[in-house]
Amino acid sequence: MSIRLYDSAWVALRGVDVPLQVRKDARNAALFHIGDFLYDIDGRGYPKTDSVPEILRLLSLQDARTLGLPMQYSAPTHLTV
């Protein structure tokens, strides 16, 4: 399965009960934060390690709406450029 991450997407991770939102790393545009984990644009753990949960799927906009997830992007306040 091919995954391309983008900022503000919602994803389902293996072993995580709730969807998590993808955030682009403020210091490295090639990396994305999902929860406490780092991934590259293709959804591979960074650095390459087995301890990063597998991305099961990107949620569609309809899935996100159905689950009541926020649809507007709001930049995290803890990230600085």
Phi and psi restraints in degrees (range 20) as a CNS / XPLOR table:
assign (resid 1 and name C) (resid 2 and name N)
       (resid 2 and name CA) (resid 2 and name C) 1.0 -99.4 20.0 2
assign (resid 2 and name N) (resid 2 and name CA)
       (resid 2 and name C) (resid 3 and name N) 1.0 129.1 20.0 2
assign (resid 2 and name C) (resid 3 and name N)
       (resid 3 and name CA) (resid 3 and name C) 1.0 -125.4 20.0 2
assign (resid 3 and name N) (resid 3 and name CA)
       (resid 3 and name C) (resid 4 and name N) 1.0 133.5 20.0 2
assign (resid 3 and name C) (resid 4 and name N)
       (resid 4 and name CA) (resid 4 and name C) 1.0 -120.8 20.0 2
assign (resid 4 and name N) (resid 4 and name CA)
       (resid 4 and name C) (resid 5 and name N) 1.0 114.9 20.0 2
assign (resid 4 and name C) (resid 5 and name N)
       (resid 5 and name CA) (resid 5 and name C) 1.0 -77.9 20.0 2
assign (resid 5 and name N) (resid 5 and name CA)
       (resid 5 and name C) (resid 6 and name N) 1.0 151.6 20.0 2
assign (resid 5 and name C) (resid 6 and name N)
       (resid 6 and name CA) (resid 6 and name C) 1.0 -146.7 20.0 2
assign (resid 6 and name N) (resid 6 and name CA)
       (resid 6 and name C) (resid 7 and name N) 1.0 153.9 20.0 2
assign (resid 6 and name C) (resid 7 and name N)
       (resid 7 and name CA) (resid 7 and name C) 1.0 -60.1 20.0 2
assign (resid 7 and name N) (resid 7 and name CA)
       (resid 7 and name C) (resid 8 and name N) 1.0 130.8 20.0 2
assign (resid 7 and name C) (resid 8 and name N)
       (resid 8 and name CA) (resid 8 and name C) 1.0 83.9 20.0 2
assign (resid 8 and name N) (resid 8 and name CA)
       (resid 8 and name C) (resid 9 and name N) 1.0 2.0 20.0 2
assign (resid 8 and name C) (resid 9 and name N)
       (resid 9 and name CA) (resid 9 and name C) 1.0 -66.3 20.0 2
assign (resid 9 and name N) (resid 9 and name CA)
       (resid 9 and name C) (resid 10 and name N) 1.0 156.5 20.0 2
assign (resid 9 and name C) (resid 10 and name N)
       (resid 10 and name CA) (resid 10 and name C) 1.0 -108.8 20.0 2
assign (resid 10 and name N) (resid 10 and name CA)
       (resid 10 and name C) (resid 11 and name N) 1.0 135.7 20.0 2
assign (resid 10 and name C) (resid 11 and name N)
       (resid 11 and name CA) (resid 11 and name C) 1.0 -131.1 20.0 2
assign (resid 11 and name N) (resid 11 and name CA)
       (resid 11 and name C) (resid 12 and name N) 1.0 157.8 20.0 2
assign (resid 11 and name C) (resid 12 and name N)
       (resid 12 and name CA) (resid 12 and name C) 1.0 -106.6 20.0 2
assign (resid 12 and name N) (resid 12 and name CA)
       (resid 12 and name C) (resid 13 and name N) 1.0 127.6 20.0 2
assign (resid 12 and name C) (resid 13 and name N)
       (resid 13 and name CA) (resid 13 and name C) 1.0 -108.5 20.0 2
assign (resid 13 and name N) (resid 13 and name CA)
       (resid 13 and name C) (resid 14 and name N) 1.0 145.5 20.0 2
assign (resid 13 and name C) (resid 14 and name N)
       (resid 14 and name CA) (resid 14 and name C) 1.0 -61.4 20.0 2
assign (resid 14 and name N) (resid 14 and name CA)
       (resid 14 and name C) (resid 15 and name N) 1.0 128.8 20.0 2
assign (resid 14 and name C) (resid 15 and name N)
       (resid 15 and name CA) (resid 15 and name C) 1.0 83.5 20.0 2
assign (resid 15 and name N) (resid 15 and name CA)
       (resid 15 and name C) (resid 16 and name N) 1.0 0.7 20.0 2
assign (resid 15 and name C) (resid 16 and name N)
       (resid 16 and name CA) (resid 16 and name C) 1.0 -113.5 20.0 2
assign (resid 16 and name N) (resid 16 and name CA)
       (resid 16 and name C) (resid 17 and name N) 1.0 126.4 20.0 2
assign (resid 16 and name C) (resid 17 and name N)
       (resid 17 and name CA) (resid 17 and name C) 1.0 -76.0 20.0 2
assign (resid 17 and name N) (resid 17 and name CA)
       (resid 17 and name C) (resid 18 and name N) 1.0 -22.5 20.0 2
assign (resid 17 and name C) (resid 18 and name N)
       (resid 18 and name CA) (resid 18 and name C) 1.0 -118.5 20.0 2
assign (resid 18 and name N) (resid 18 and name CA)
       (resid 18 and name C) (resid 19 and name N) 1.0 150.1 20.0 2
assign (resid 18 and name C) (resid 19 and name N)
       (resid 19 and name CA) (resid 19 and name C) 1.0 -64.9 20.0 2
assign (resid 19 and name N) (resid 19 and name CA)
       (resid 19 and name C) (resid 20 and name N) 1.0 148.1 20.0 2
assign (resid 19 and name C) (resid 20 and name N)
       (resid 20 and name CA) (resid 20 and name C) 1.0 -122.9 20.0 2
assign (resid 20 and name N) (resid 20 and name CA)
       (resid 20 and name C) (resid 21 and name N) 1.0 148.3 20.0 2
assign (resid 20 and name C) (resid 21 and name N)
       (resid 21 and name CA) (resid 21 and name C) 1.0 -92.9 20.0 2
assign (resid 21 and name N) (resid 21 and name CA)
       (resid 21 and name C) (resid 22 and name N) 1.0 141.6 20.0 2
assign (resid 21 and name C) (resid 22 and name N)
       (resid 22 and name CA) (resid 22 and name C) 1.0 -84.7 20.0 2
assign (resid 22 and name N) (resid 22 and name CA)
       (resid 22 and name C) (resid 23 and name N) 1.0 134.9 20.0 2
assign (resid 22 and name C) (resid 23 and name N)
       (resid 23 and name CA) (resid 23 and name C) 1.0 -128.1 20.0 2
assign (resid 23 and name N) (resid 23 and name CA)
       (resid 23 and name C) (resid 24 and name N) 1.0 130.1 20.0 2
assign (resid 23 and name C) (resid 24 and name N)
       (resid 24 and name CA) (resid 24 and name C) 1.0 -69.9 20.0 2
assign (resid 24 and name N) (resid 24 and name CA)
       (resid 24 and name C) (resid 25 and name N) 1.0 140.2 20.0 2
assign (resid 24 and name C) (resid 25 and name N)
       (resid 25 and name CA) (resid 25 and name C) 1.0 -69.8 20.0 2
assign (resid 25 and name N) (resid 25 and name CA)
       (resid 25 and name C) (resid 26 and name N) 1.0 132.7 20.0 2
assign (resid 25 and name C) (resid 26 and name N)
       (resid 26 and name CA) (resid 26 and name C) 1.0 -71.1 20.0 2
assign (resid 26 and name N) (resid 26 and name CA)
       (resid 26 and name C) (resid 27 and name N) 1.0 -23.3 20.0 2
assign (resid 26 and name C) (resid 27 and name N)
       (resid 27 and name CA) (resid 27 and name C) 1.0 -100.0 20.0 2
assign (resid 27 and name N) (resid 27 and name CA)
       (resid 27 and name C) (resid 28 and name N) 1.0 -22.5 20.0 2
assign (resid 27 and name C) (resid 28 and name N)
       (resid 28 and name CA) (resid 28 and name C) 1.0 -139.5 20.0 2
assign (resid 28 and name N) (resid 28 and name CA)
       (resid 28 and name C) (resid 29 and name N) 1.0 104.9 20.0 2
assign (resid 28 and name C) (resid 29 and name N)
       (resid 29 and name CA) (resid 29 and name C) 1.0 -64.9 20.0 2
assign (resid 29 and name N) (resid 29 and name CA)
       (resid 29 and name C) (resid 30 and name N) 1.0 -11.1 20.0 2
assign (resid 29 and name C) (resid 30 and name N)
       (resid 30 and name CA) (resid 30 and name C) 1.0 -88.4 20.0 2
assign (resid 30 and name N) (resid 30 and name CA)
       (resid 30 and name C) (resid 31 and name N) 1.0 -3.2 20.0 2
assign (resid 30 and name C) (resid 31 and name N)
       (resid 31 and name CA) (resid 31 and name C) 1.0 -118.1 20.0 2
assign (resid 31 and name N) (resid 31 and name CA)
       (resid 31 and name C) (resid 32 and name N) 1.0 153.4 20.0 2
assign (resid 31 and name C) (resid 32 and name N)
       (resid 32 and name CA) (resid 32 and name C) 1.0 -133.2 20.0 2
assign (resid 32 and name N) (resid 32 and name CA)
       (resid 32 and name C) (resid 33 and name N) 1.0 140.3 20.0 2
assign (resid 32 and name C) (resid 33 and name N)
       (resid 33 and name CA) (resid 33 and name C) 1.0 -95.5 20.0 2
assign (resid 33 and name N) (resid 33 and name CA)
       (resid 33 and name C) (resid 34 and name N) 1.0 131.7 20.0 2
assign (resid 33 and name C) (resid 34 and name N)
       (resid 34 and name CA) (resid 34 and name C) 1.0 -131.0 20.0 2
assign (resid 34 and name N) (resid 34 and name CA)
       (resid 34 and name C) (resid 35 and name N) 1.0 109.4 20.0 2
assign (resid 34 and name C) (resid 35 and name N)
       (resid 35 and name CA) (resid 35 and name C) 1.0 60.4 20.0 2
assign (resid 35 and name N) (resid 35 and name CA)
       (resid 35 and name C) (resid 36 and name N) 1.0 -129.7 20.0 2
assign (resid 35 and name C) (resid 36 and name N)
       (resid 36 and name CA) (resid 36 and name C) 1.0 -95.3 20.0 2
assign (resid 36 and name N) (resid 36 and name CA)
       (resid 36 and name C) (resid 37 and name N) 1.0 14.2 20.0 2
assign (resid 36 and name C) (resid 37 and name N)
       (resid 37 and name CA) (resid 37 and name C) 1.0 -115.8 20.0 2
assign (resid 37 and name N) (resid 37 and name CA)
       (resid 37 and name C) (resid 38 and name N) 1.0 154.9 20.0 2
assign (resid 37 and name C) (resid 38 and name N)
       (resid 38 and name CA) (resid 38 and name C) 1.0 -111.3 20.0 2
assign (resid 38 and name N) (resid 38 and name CA)
       (resid 38 and name C) (resid 39 and name N) 1.0 140.8 20.0 2
assign (resid 38 and name C) (resid 39 and name N)
       (resid 39 and name CA) (resid 39 and name C) 1.0 -135.6 20.0 2
assign (resid 39 and name N) (resid 39 and name CA)
       (resid 39 and name C) (resid 40 and name N) 1.0 155.8 20.0 2
assign (resid 39 and name C) (resid 40 and name N)
       (resid 40 and name CA) (resid 40 and name C) 1.0 -88.1 20.0 2
assign (resid 40 and name N) (resid 40 and name CA)
       (resid 40 and name C) (resid 41 and name N) 1.0 178.8 20.0 2
assign (resid 40 and name C) (resid 41 and name N)
       (resid 41 and name CA) (resid 41 and name C) 1.0 -61.4 20.0 2
assign (resid 41 and name N) (resid 41 and name CA)
       (resid 41 and name C) (resid 42 and name N) 1.0 -25.4 20.0 2
assign (resid 41 and name C) (resid 42 and name N)
       (resid 42 and name CA) (resid 42 and name C) 1.0 -90.1 20.0 2
assign (resid 42 and name N) (resid 42 and name CA)
       (resid 42 and name C) (resid 43 and name N) 1.0 9.3 20.0 2
assign (resid 42 and name C) (resid 43 and name N)
       (resid 43 and name CA) (resid 43 and name C) 1.0 80.0 20.0 2
assign (resid 43 and name N) (resid 43 and name CA)
       (resid 43 and name C) (resid 44 and name N) 1.0 15.8 20.0 2
assign (resid 43 and name C) (resid 44 and name N)
       (resid 44 and name CA) (resid 44 and name C) 1.0 -91.7 20.0 2
assign (resid 44 and name N) (resid 44 and name CA)
       (resid 44 and name C) (resid 45 and name N) 1.0 142.1 20.0 2
assign (resid 44 and name C) (resid 45 and name N)
       (resid 45 and name CA) (resid 45 and name C) 1.0 -59.4 20.0 2
assign (resid 45 and name N) (resid 45 and name CA)
       (resid 45 and name C) (resid 46 and name N) 1.0 146.3 20.0 2
assign (resid 45 and name C) (resid 46 and name N)
       (resid 46 and name CA) (resid 46 and name C) 1.0 -132.2 20.0 2
assign (resid 46 and name N) (resid 46 and name CA)
       (resid 46 and name C) (resid 47 and name N) 1.0 129.7 20.0 2
assign (resid 46 and name C) (resid 47 and name N)
       (resid 47 and name CA) (resid 47 and name C) 1.0 -65.9 20.0 2
assign (resid 47 and name N) (resid 47 and name CA)
       (resid 47 and name C) (resid 48 and name N) 1.0 165.1 20.0 2
assign (resid 47 and name C) (resid 48 and name N)
       (resid 48 and name CA) (resid 48 and name C) 1.0 -59.6 20.0 2
assign (resid 48 and name N) (resid 48 and name CA)
       (resid 48 and name C) (resid 49 and name N) 1.0 112.0 20.0 2
assign (resid 48 and name C) (resid 49 and name N)
       (resid 49 and name CA) (resid 49 and name C) 1.0 -151.1 20.0 2
assign (resid 49 and name N) (resid 49 and name CA)
       (resid 49 and name C) (resid 50 and name N) 1.0 153.1 20.0 2
assign (resid 49 and name C) (resid 50 and name N)
       (resid 50 and name CA) (resid 50 and name C) 1.0 -80.8 20.0 2
assign (resid 50 and name N) (resid 50 and name CA)
       (resid 50 and name C) (resid 51 and name N) 1.0 -10.0 20.0 2
assign (resid 50 and name C) (resid 51 and name N)
       (resid 51 and name CA) (resid 51 and name C) 1.0 -83.0 20.0 2
assign (resid 51 and name N) (resid 51 and name CA)
       (resid 51 and name C) (resid 52 and name N) 1.0 -2.0 20.0 2
assign (resid 51 and name C) (resid 52 and name N)
       (resid 52 and name CA) (resid 52 and name C) 1.0 -91.8 20.0 2
assign (resid 52 and name N) (resid 52 and name CA)
       (resid 52 and name C) (resid 53 and name N) 1.0 127.6 20.0 2
assign (resid 52 and name C) (resid 53 and name N)
       (resid 53 and name CA) (resid 53 and name C) 1.0 -63.1 20.0 2
assign (resid 53 and name N) (resid 53 and name CA)
       (resid 53 and name C) (resid 54 and name N) 1.0 142.7 20.0 2
assign (resid 53 and name C) (resid 54 and name N)
       (resid 54 and name CA) (resid 54 and name C) 1.0 -69.2 20.0 2
assign (resid 54 and name N) (resid 54 and name CA)
       (resid 54 and name C) (resid 55 and name N) 1.0 138.7 20.0 2
assign (resid 54 and name C) (resid 55 and name N)
       (resid 55 and name CA) (resid 55 and name C) 1.0 -80.6 20.0 2
assign (resid 55 and name N) (resid 55 and name CA)
       (resid 55 and name C) (resid 56 and name N) 1.0 118.2 20.0 2
assign (resid 55 and name C) (resid 56 and name N)
       (resid 56 and name CA) (resid 56 and name C) 1.0 -79.3 20.0 2
assign (resid 56 and name N) (resid 56 and name CA)
       (resid 56 and name C) (resid 57 and name N) 1.0 -40.9 20.0 2
assign (resid 56 and name C) (resid 57 and name N)
       (resid 57 and name CA) (resid 57 and name C) 1.0 -170.8 20.0 2
assign (resid 57 and name N) (resid 57 and name CA)
       (resid 57 and name C) (resid 58 and name N) 1.0 157.0 20.0 2
assign (resid 57 and name C) (resid 58 and name N)
       (resid 58 and name CA) (resid 58 and name C) 1.0 -84.1 20.0 2
assign (resid 58 and name N) (resid 58 and name CA)
       (resid 58 and name C) (resid 59 and name N) 1.0 135.9 20.0 2
assign (resid 58 and name C) (resid 59 and name N)
       (resid 59 and name CA) (resid 59 and name C) 1.0 -80.6 20.0 2
assign (resid 59 and name N) (resid 59 and name CA)
       (resid 59 and name C) (resid 60 and name N) 1.0 139.6 20.0 2
assign (resid 59 and name C) (resid 60 and name N)
       (resid 60 and name CA) (resid 60 and name C) 1.0 -73.3 20.0 2
assign (resid 60 and name N) (resid 60 and name CA)
       (resid 60 and name C) (resid 61 and name N) 1.0 165.6 20.0 2
assign (resid 60 and name C) (resid 61 and name N)
       (resid 61 and name CA) (resid 61 and name C) 1.0 -59.7 20.0 2
assign (resid 61 and name N) (resid 61 and name CA)
       (resid 61 and name C) (resid 62 and name N) 1.0 -39.4 20.0 2
assign (resid 61 and name C) (resid 62 and name N)
       (resid 62 and name CA) (resid 62 and name C) 1.0 -63.4 20.0 2
assign (resid 62 and name N) (resid 62 and name CA)
       (resid 62 and name C) (resid 63 and name N) 1.0 -42.5 20.0 2
assign (resid 62 and name C) (resid 63 and name N)
       (resid 63 and name CA) (resid 63 and name C) 1.0 -59.4 20.0 2
assign (resid 63 and name N) (resid 63 and name CA)
       (resid 63 and name C) (resid 64 and name N) 1.0 -44.9 20.0 2
assign (resid 63 and name C) (resid 64 and name N)
       (resid 64 and name CA) (resid 64 and name C) 1.0 -62.6 20.0 2
assign (resid 64 and name N) (resid 64 and name CA)
       (resid 64 and name C) (resid 65 and name N) 1.0 -43.2 20.0 2
assign (resid 64 and name C) (resid 65 and name N)
       (resid 65 and name CA) (resid 65 and name C) 1.0 -62.7 20.0 2
assign (resid 65 and name N) (resid 65 and name CA)
       (resid 65 and name C) (resid 66 and name N) 1.0 -46.0 20.0 2
assign (resid 65 and name C) (resid 66 and name N)
       (resid 66 and name CA) (resid 66 and name C) 1.0 -59.0 20.0 2
assign (resid 66 and name N) (resid 66 and name CA)
       (resid 66 and name C) (resid 67 and name N) 1.0 -38.0 20.0 2
assign (resid 66 and name C) (resid 67 and name N)
       (resid 67 and name CA) (resid 67 and name C) 1.0 -81.6 20.0 2
assign (resid 67 and name N) (resid 67 and name CA)
       (resid 67 and name C) (resid 68 and name N) 1.0 -5.1 20.0 2
assign (resid 67 and name C) (resid 68 and name N)
       (resid 68 and name CA) (resid 68 and name C) 1.0 75.2 20.0 2
assign (resid 68 and name N) (resid 68 and name CA)
       (resid 68 and name C) (resid 69 and name N) 1.0 25.4 20.0 2
assign (resid 68 and name C) (resid 69 and name N)
       (resid 69 and name CA) (resid 69 and name C) 1.0 -78.5 20.0 2
assign (resid 69 and name N) (resid 69 and name CA)
       (resid 69 and name C) (resid 70 and name N) 1.0 148.3 20.0 2
assign (resid 69 and name C) (resid 70 and name N)
       (resid 70 and name CA) (resid 70 and name C) 1.0 -59.8 20.0 2
assign (resid 70 and name N) (resid 70 and name CA)
       (resid 70 and name C) (resid 71 and name N) 1.0 133.7 20.0 2
assign (resid 70 and name C) (resid 71 and name N)
       (resid 71 and name CA) (resid 71 and name C) 1.0 -97.4 20.0 2
assign (resid 71 and name N) (resid 71 and name CA)
       (resid 71 and name C) (resid 72 and name N) 1.0 -18.4 20.0 2
assign (resid 71 and name C) (resid 72 and name N)
       (resid 72 and name CA) (resid 72 and name C) 1.0 -89.0 20.0 2
assign (resid 72 and name N) (resid 72 and name CA)
       (resid 72 and name C) (resid 73 and name N) 1.0 141.4 20.0 2
assign (resid 72 and name C) (resid 73 and name N)
       (resid 73 and name CA) (resid 73 and name C) 1.0 -82.5 20.0 2
assign (resid 73 and name N) (resid 73 and name CA)
       (resid 73 and name C) (resid 74 and name N) 1.0 133.3 20.0 2
assign (resid 73 and name C) (resid 74 and name N)
       (resid 74 and name CA) (resid 74 and name C) 1.0 -132.1 20.0 2
assign (resid 74 and name N) (resid 74 and name CA)
       (resid 74 and name C) (resid 75 and name N) 1.0 121.7 20.0 2
assign (resid 74 and name C) (resid 75 and name N)
       (resid 75 and name CA) (resid 75 and name C) 1.0 -65.2 20.0 2
assign (resid 75 and name N) (resid 75 and name CA)
       (resid 75 and name C) (resid 76 and name N) 1.0 137.4 20.0 2
assign (resid 75 and name C) (resid 76 and name N)
       (resid 76 and name CA) (resid 76 and name C) 1.0 -62.8 20.0 2
assign (resid 76 and name N) (resid 76 and name CA)
       (resid 76 and name C) (resid 77 and name N) 1.0 143.0 20.0 2
assign (resid 76 and name C) (resid 77 and name N)
       (resid 77 and name CA) (resid 77 and name C) 1.0 -80.9 20.0 2
assign (resid 77 and name N) (resid 77 and name CA)
       (resid 77 and name C) (resid 78 and name N) 1.0 -17.4 20.0 2
assign (resid 77 and name C) (resid 78 and name N)
       (resid 78 and name CA) (resid 78 and name C) 1.0 -86.1 20.0 2
assign (resid 78 and name N) (resid 78 and name CA)
       (resid 78 and name C) (resid 79 and name N) 1.0 -8.8 20.0 2
assign (resid 78 and name C) (resid 79 and name N)
       (resid 79 and name CA) (resid 79 and name C) 1.0 -93.7 20.0 2
assign (resid 79 and name N) (resid 79 and name CA)
       (resid 79 and name C) (resid 80 and name N) 1.0 136.8 20.0 2
assign (resid 79 and name C) (resid 80 and name N)
       (resid 80 and name CA) (resid 80 and name C) 1.0 -124.0 20.0 2
assign (resid 80 and name N) (resid 80 and name CA)
       (resid 80 and name C) (resid 81 and name N) 1.0 150.4 20.0 2
